């Protein structure tokens, strides 16, 4: 009977995408709230749903939401990101071990990547998938906890794995850059930890930054300007900011 009830609850959540405890209670009038809560825990453990405040959401619905959010970011400043990606290709060599950071600009870089025998490391599922469309690069996806919102791996397993990899080139991106402080920032602590570990490990660090990120500040600083060897920007990047960066010793492409 419990198995049938779990199937029924799963079908309801898949049908509506997201439901509250009240909505489930109305549809399953003979089932107590306590039982519903236990059933949702079971379905989450089985990997069918995600419990949220006041109810549950289907994994399909969550995936669609994540894809829509990424498509929106991917479609912003398209020409600028393509320009940056194309310029970055000239800074890498075949047979290099290259870490590709998560982000919409770095995804454009992955699309532009020539079909050569690079050794690619990434913590972004979409970037790994994009590079795997090519026949020659070797791709390693960092293990760890997968963030359901952006399909990126983080956590202790990812950090431990990075200790064993000799990264020659890190292709990084930032959510924001504050010129007066020379700080590159991102939106989460988990993301910050991975970015810091990569930059510390890499022989050469290349930051991809479109002009929309300038003077945008997000909660976590993962790098200062002095840790960046090359900053690759678009043609709309403020000239005064570019001049200041060059004076401080970072090459701007």
Secondary structure, DSSP 8 states (H G I E B T S, - for coil): -HHHHHHHHHHHHHHHSEEEHHHHHHHSTTS-HHHHHHHHHHHHHTTSEEEETTEEEEHHHHHHHHHHHHHHHHTTTHHHHHHHHHHHHTT--TT-EEEE-SSHHHHHHHHH--SS--EEEESBHHHHHHHTTSSS-EEEE--SEEETTTTEEESHHHHHHHHT---SEEEEE-SEEETTTTEEEES-HHHHHHHHHHHHH-SEEEEEE-GGGBT---SEEEEEGGG-SEEEE-TTS-HHHHHHHHHTT-EE-
